[in-house]
Amino acid sequence: MKLFVAGLPYDLDDAELNEIFEKFGKIVSARVAIDRDTRKSKGFGFVEMLHDADAQSAIENLKDISLGKKPLIVKPAEER
C-alpha cells in the first residue's frame, strides 16, 4: 500500500522518513517530495509498504504525532 505523508519537517530526508515507518513493517520505498527549482523539501512524501496491514498500523499510530510544528497526516495515497 502506498501512503501519502504530509506535515513533514522541511529538513527530513528519505532515510529519516524510512526510519519512521520501518517500525511498522517492511518498506518498499520512502520518498520526500523535492521542489525541482529550489531542491528543497515540499513538506510531504510517499511511503510504500509491503503489507496493507502494516500500512494501516502506521496510519493509526502516526495520526496524532508531530515531528515539527505541524501534525503528521498519514493516509492512503490517491492514484494519479
Sequence and secondary structure as in RCSB ss.txt:
>XXXX:A:sequence
MKLFVAGLPYDLDDAELNEIFEKFGKIVSARVAIDRDTRKSKGFGFVEMLHDADAQSAIENLKDISLGKKPLIVK
PAEER
>XXXX:A:secstr
 EEEEES  TT  HHHHHHHHTTSS EEEEEEEE TTT  EEEEEEEEES HHHHHHHHHHHTT BSSSSB EEE
E    
